[in-house]
Amino acid sequence: MKIRRILATAVAAAVTTPVVMLCATQALAADGPSTVSRAQQQGEQDKPSLEELQQAAAKAQKAYDDALADDRAARAVLEAALSDDAPLAVAAKNAADAAADAATAKAQADQAVADAQAALAALPDTATAEEKAAAEKAVANAKTAAASAGTAKDAADAKAAAASTAREDARVAAAHAYSVVQDATNQALKAKEAADKALAAAQDDADPDCVYASKLSTVLVGLPSTIEAGSTTDFSVRVTNGTDKALGKVSPHLYFHATDKSGHEVLDDAFHLQWSTAASSFWQDVDADGDAGSISPLKAGAHADVQLRLKVDADAPAGDGVAFVAGSYVNDDKSCGGNLSTEYAFKLLAAKDSGGKPGSTGAPKPGKTGKATPPATHTSPQGGAATTPIDSPTPAATGVLASTGAPSALPQLAAASAAALVLGGGAAVMARRRRAGSRS
């Protein structure tokens, strides 16, 4: 089980009943041969290897690249077919122009017939036989010319219609061909995304160095047990390296979660958290992943403090809250790890209830981390498991460690998913950074 899933499970379980906590603890336990069904074992054996998934991802990428090339070519054909400069488009235009000229000629011929007939009708009674014969011949000639113009017009119209049909057929065919290519491109993209996702999941699961068994502790110092709406509270998180070697980039992750007294209204958006360190003394917002700065490096047995500042909206109602804190690290050799989250319960006082008095810090009591931080699990390459308890130095801390069996003082499980996402996301960022470093 990867560290980001462990963190998320621990946070969610911390705000539920002991029964759910038991289930989470079982999920965090090492999987031995006796707890794995034959179906699960068969499923593991049937899974493709990392090399096979890498090959599949490479093939899917090439197929997608080829599909994109076909897509560009088909689009070029479509654009050419739709262009006014396309040969069939030019032929259709010329045929249409010829048909228009033939129509004009036919109209002129018809007018000539009308004019000749009018001239014949206008002959006076005194007209000679020769004059009448000439007028009648003019009418006959005009009618012959009109008939020829009509035939020419019919032929030009037919040619224009055929040219127009040929142009439209070519455009429709090009559009259909492009549509088929687009569908193929979309399918290739889906196949590529699926292959990439499978490979990423396999790489994550195949990462044996990213563990949560480090003796890394993250303890809040100076957080009061009651916090007033509208107040600003300065405190810190002490990160201690309890291992026997220096850790690379160490990052604390924090999240504040609270509900009103009914337990139904989530108040998380009322909390605004910032951090600063000796290396970065100006205040910066804790990001969406819950990252609160970093210490780089942290020597064996050493500790470092990250200063924190919490601002609470003045209109926040009274309620109960929990502060979650966890830590993670990434070494230069890309190995990584972290600790599970610890919870600090606090009371949120509405501004009108506090009387302007600062929140009481209560007795400095660090509390135990056993329930929130179960023994770490190392999974060996052969599938066996060994457990190593986390034994982290814990400085004096204020606030009250939340009891996972006291739901009356904690928010509801549905709302806690946000905290699980943030702290789990912090470890996910750590893993992403590790993988990004390995590719560089």
C-alpha positions in Angstrom: 0.0 0.0 0.0 1.5 3.3 -1.0 2.0 6.2 1.4 -0.6 8.5 -0.1 -3.3 5.8 0.4 -2.1 5.2 3.9 -2.2 8.9 4.8 -5.7 9.3 3.3 -7.0 6.1 5.1 -5.6 7.3 8.4 -7.1 10.7 8.2 -10.6 9.4 7.2 -10.5 6.8 9.9 -9.4 9.3 12.6 -12.8 11.0 12.4 -15.0 7.9 12.4 -16.1 5.3 14.9 -13.7 2.8 16.4 -15.2 0.1 14.1 -14.0 2.0 11.1 -10.7 2.6 12.7 -10.3 -1.1 13.2 -11.0 -1.7 9.5 -8.5 0.9 8.6 -5.9 -0.7 10.9 -6.6 -4.0 9.2 -6.1 -2.4 5.8 -2.8 -1.0 6.9 -1.6 -4.3 8.2 1.0 -6.3 6.2 -0.6 -8.8 3.8 0.8 -12.2 4.6 0.1 -15.4 2.6 -2.7 -16.4 5.1 -4.6 -13.1 4.4 -4.5 -13.3 0.6 -7.0 -15.3 -1.2 -6.2 -17.7 -4.1 -8.2 -15.4 -6.4 -6.1 -12.4 -5.3 -2.9 -14.4 -5.8 -4.0 -15.5 -9.2 -4.9 -11.9 -10.0 -1.4 -10.8 -9.0 0.1 -13.5 -11.2 -2.0 -12.5 -14.2 -1.1 -8.8 -14.0 1.2 -7.7 -16.8 4.8 -6.9 -15.8 6.1 -3.3 -15.6 8.2 -3.9 -18.7 5.1 -5.2 -20.6 3.1 -2.1 -19.5 6.0 0.2 -20.6 6.0 -1.5 -24.0 2.2 -1.2 -24.2 2.4 2.5 -23.4 5.1 3.0 -26.0 3.0 1.3 -28.6 -0.1 3.2 -27.7 1.9 6.5 -27.9 3.2 5.5 -31.4 -0.4 4.6 -32.5 -1.6 7.9 -31.2 1.2 9.8 -33.0 0.4 8.0 -36.2 -3.3 8.8 -35.8 -2.5 12.5 -35.3 -0.5 12.4 -38.5 -3.4 10.8 -40.4 -5.7 13.4 -38.8 -3.6 16.3 -40.1 -3.5 14.7 -43.6 -7.2 14.1 -43.7 -7.9 17.6 -42.5 -5.6 19.0 -45.2 -7.6 17.0 -47.8 -10.9 18.4 -46.4 -9.6 22.0 -46.4 -8.4 21.6 -50.0 -11.8 20.2 -51.0 -13.6 23.1 -49.3 -11.3 25.6 -50.9 -12.5 27.7 -53.8 -9.3 27.0 -55.6 -9.9 23.2 -55.7 -10.0 21.9 -59.3 -13.6 20.7 -58.9 -14.6 24.0 -57.3 -13.0 25.9 -60.2 -14.7 23.7 -62.8 -18.1 24.2 -61.0 -17.6 27.9 -61.0 -16.7 28.0 -64.7 -19.7 25.8 -65.6 -21.9 28.1 -63.5 -20.5 31.1 -65.3 -21.1 29.5 -68.7 -24.7 28.6 -67.7 -25.3 32.2 -66.7 -23.9 33.4 -70.1 -26.2 30.9 -72.0 -29.1 32.1 -70.0 -28.3 35.7 -71.0 -28.0 34.6 -74.7 -31.3 32.8 -74.5 -33.0 35.8 -73.0 -31.5 38.0 -75.7 -32.7 35.6 -78.4 -36.2 35.5 -77.0 -36.2 39.3 -77.0 -35.1 39.3 -80.7 -38.1 37.1 -81.5 -40.4 39.5 -79.7 -38.9 42.4 -81.5 -39.2 40.8 -85.0 -42.8 39.8 -84.3 -43.6 43.3 -83.2 -42.0 44.8 -86.4 -44.0 42.4 -88.6 -47.2 43.4 -86.8 -46.4 47.1 -87.2 -46.2 47.0 -91.0 -48.8 49.3 -92.6 -51.4 48.2 -95.0 -49.4 50.0 -97.7 -46.4 47.7 -97.1 -45.1 46.0 -100.2 -44.9 42.2 -100.6 -41.2 42.4 -100.3 -41.4 44.3 -97.0 -43.8 41.7 -95.6 -41.6 38.8 -96.8 -38.5 40.4 -95.1 -40.3 40.9 -91.8 -41.6 37.3 -91.8 -38.1 36.1 -92.6 -36.7 38.1 -89.7 -39.2 36.5 -87.3 -38.3 33.0 -88.6 -34.6 33.7 -88.2 -35.1 35.0 -84.6 -37.1 32.0 -83.7 -34.3 29.7 -85.0 -31.7 31.6 -83.1 -33.8 31.4 -79.9 -34.2 27.7 -80.3 -30.4 27.3 -80.6 -29.9 29.5 -77.6 -32.4 27.4 -75.7 -30.5 24.2 -76.6 -27.2 25.8 -75.5 -28.7 27.0 -72.3 -30.0 23.5 -71.4 -26.6 22.0 -72.1 -24.9 24.6 -70.0 -27.3 24.1 -67.1 -26.8 20.4 -67.2 -23.0 20.8 -67.2 -23.2 23.3 -64.3 -25.4 20.9 -62.3 -23.0 18.0 -62.9 -19.9 20.1 -61.9 -21.7 21.3 -58.8 -22.6 17.8 -57.8 -19.0 16.6 -58.4 -17.7 19.4 -56.2 -20.2 18.7 -53.4 -19.6 14.9 -53.6 -15.9 15.5 -53.2 -16.5 17.7 -50.2 -18.8 15.2 -48.5 -16.4 12.4 -49.1 -13.5 14.4 -47.6 -15.6 15.4 -44.6 -16.6 11.7 -44.1 -13.1 10.6 -44.4 -12.0 13.2 -41.9 -14.7 12.1 -39.5 -13.5 8.5 -39.6 -10.0 9.6 -39.0 -11.1 11.8 -36.1 -12.9 8.8 -34.5 -9.7 6.7 -34.9 -7.7 9.5 -33.3 -10.0 9.7 -30.4 -9.8 6.0 -29.9 -6.1 6.1 -30.1 -6.0 8.9 -27.5 -8.2 6.8 -25.1 -6.0 3.8 -25.6 -2.9 5.9 -24.9 -4.4 7.5 -21.8 -5.4 4.0 -20.5 -2.0 2.6 -21.1 -0.3 5.6 -19.4 -2.7 5.3 -16.4 -1.9 1.6 -16.1 1.8 2.2 -16.3 1.7 5.0 -13.8 -0.3 2.9 -11.4 2.2 0.0 -11.8 5.2 2.3 -11.4 3.6 3.6 -8.2 2.9 0.2 -6.8 6.3 -1.1 -7.9 8.1 1.6 -6.0 9.6 -0.2 -2.9 11.5 2.8 -1.6 8.6 5.1 -0.8 7.6 4.0 2.6 6.0 5.4 5.7 8.3 3.5 8.1 10.7 6.4 8.7 11.1 7.7 12.2 9.9 11.1 11.2 7.7 13.0 13.6 5.6 16.2 13.0 4.3 17.8 16.2 2.3 21.0 16.5 3.7 23.4 19.1 1.7 26.3 20.6 -1.7 25.4 19.1 -4.4 26.4 21.6 -7.1 24.0 22.6 -9.7 26.8 21.9 -9.6 29.1 18.9 -11.7 32.2 18.5 -13.5 33.2 15.3 -11.9 36.3 13.8 -8.6 35.6 15.6 -5.0 35.1 14.3 -3.0 32.4 16.0 0.7 31.9 15.7 2.2 28.4 16.4 4.6 26.0 14.8 5.2 22.5 13.6 8.3 20.8 14.8 9.7 18.2 12.3 12.1 15.7 13.9 14.3 13.2 12.0 14.5 10.2 14.3 16.4 8.1 11.8 20.1 7.4 11.7 20.7 9.2 8.4 20.0 12.7 7.0 16.8 13.1 5.1 16.6 15.2 1.9 13.7 17.5 1.4 11.3 17.2 4.3 7.8 18.7 4.1 5.1 19.0 6.7 1.5 18.8 5.6 -1.4 20.4 7.5 -5.1 20.6 7.2 -7.7 22.2 9.5 -11.2 20.7 9.6 -14.2 21.7 11.7 -18.0 21.7 11.9 -20.5 23.7 13.8 -22.0 22.3 17.0 -24.6 20.3 15.1 -21.8 18.5 13.2 -23.5 19.1 9.9 -22.1 22.4 8.6 -18.5 22.1 7.5 -16.4 25.1 8.4 -13.1 24.3 6.6 -13.2 27.3 4.4 -13.1 29.6 7.4 -9.5 28.6 8.2 -6.6 30.3 6.4 -3.2 28.9 7.1 0.2 30.3 6.3 3.8 29.2 6.9 7.3 30.7 7.1 10.8 29.3 7.7 14.2 30.7 8.5 15.1 30.2 4.8 11.8 31.8 3.6 10.8 34.3 6.3 7.8 35.9 4.6 4.4 34.4 5.1 3.1 32.1 2.3 -0.2 30.3 2.0 -0.3 26.6 2.7 -1.1 25.2 -0.8 -4.0 23.0 -1.9 -2.0 19.8 -1.2 -1.5 20.9 2.4 2.3 21.6 1.9 3.6 24.0 4.6 7.1 24.7 3.4 10.1 22.4 3.6 13.4 21.7 5.4 16.3 20.7 3.2 18.2 18.7 4.4 17.3 17.5 7.9 20.2 15.8 9.7 19.9 12.5 11.6 18.5 13.2 15.1 17.9 16.9 14.3 14.7 18.9 14.3 13.5 22.1 12.7 10.5 24.3 13.2 8.2 25.7 10.5 6.3 28.8 11.8 2.5 28.8 11.2 -0.1 31.4 11.3 -3.8 30.6 11.4 -6.5 33.1 10.6 -10.2 32.3 11.2 -13.1 34.1 9.6 -14.9 36.3 12.1 -18.3 35.0 11.1 -17.4 31.3 11.8 -19.9 29.8 14.2 -18.9 27.8 17.3 -18.0 24.2 16.8 -15.5 21.4 17.1 -12.4 21.0 15.0 -9.4 18.9 14.3 -5.9 19.9 13.0 -4.2 17.2 11.0 -0.4 17.1 10.6 1.8 14.7 8.8 5.2 14.7 7.1 7.0 13.4 4.1 10.5 13.4 2.6 12.3 12.9 -0.7 16.0 12.1 -0.8 18.6 12.8 -3.5 18.5 9.2 -4.5 14.7 9.5 -5.0 13.9 7.3 -2.1 11.0 8.8 -0.1 8.7 8.2 2.9 6.8 9.9 5.6 4.7 9.5 8.7 1.0 9.1 9.3 -1.1 12.0 10.4 -1.6 13.1 14.0 -4.8 14.8 15.0 -5.2 17.7 17.4 -8.7 18.5 18.6 -9.8 22.0 19.4 -12.9 24.0 20.3 -13.9 26.8 17.9 -15.5 29.7 19.7 -17.8 32.2 17.9 -16.5 35.7 18.2 -19.5 36.8 20.4 -18.9 33.8 22.8 -15.3 34.5 23.5 -15.7 37.9 25.0 -12.5 39.0 23.3 -10.4 36.7 25.4 -7.7 34.7 23.7 -8.3 30.9 23.4 -7.1 28.8 26.3 -4.0 26.7 25.4 -4.9 24.1 28.1 -2.2 21.9 29.5 0.7 21.2 27.2 0.1 17.6 26.4 1.5 16.0 23.3 -0.7 12.9 23.4 0.1 9.5 22.0 0.5 8.8 18.3 -0.2 5.1 18.5 -3.8 5.2 17.2 -3.2 7.7 14.5 0.2 6.2 13.5 0.1 2.4 13.4 3.3 0.4 13.0 4.9 0.9 9.6 5.0 -1.9 7.1 7.9 -2.8 4.7 6.9 -5.1 2.0 9.9 -7.2 0.8 10.4 -8.1 -2.9 9.4 -11.7 -2.1 6.0 -10.6 -0.8 6.8 -11.2 2.9 6.3 -8.5 5.5 8.1 -7.1 8.5 6.9 -4.3 10.8 8.9 -1.6 12.5 7.3 0.7 15.1 7.7 4.4 14.6 9.6 5.8 17.6 9.7 9.6 17.0 11.0 12.1 19.5 8.0 14.3 20.6 8.6 17.8 22.0 6.1 19.5 24.3 3.1 20.5 22.3 -0.1 22.3 23.1 -3.5 21.3 21.9 -5.2 18.0 22.6 -4.6 14.9 20.6 -7.9 13.8 19.1 -9.3 10.5 20.3 -10.5 8.4 17.4 -13.1 6.9 19.6 -14.8 10.2 20.6 -17.0 11.1 17.6 -18.9 13.8 19.7 -15.8 16.0 19.6 -15.0 15.3 16.0 -16.6 16.2 12.6 -18.5 13.7 10.5 -16.9 11.2 8.2 -18.4 12.6 5.1 -16.8 16.0 5.7 -13.5 14.4 6.7 -12.9 13.2 3.1 -11.6 16.6 2.3 -8.9 16.3 4.9 -8.1 12.8 3.7 -7.7 14.2 0.2 -5.4 17.0 1.2 -3.0 14.9 3.4 -3.1 12.1 0.9 -2.5 14.6 -1.8 0.6 15.8 0.0 2.1 12.4 -0.2 1.0 12.1 -3.8 2.9 15.3 -4.6 5.9 13.8 -2.9 5.7 10.7 -5.1 5.2 12.8 -8.2 8.2 14.8 -7.4 10.2 11.6 -6.8 9.1 10.2 -10.2 9.8 13.5 -12.0 13.3 13.5 -10.5 13.9 10.0 -11.8 13.0 11.0 -15.3 15.2 14.1 -15.4 
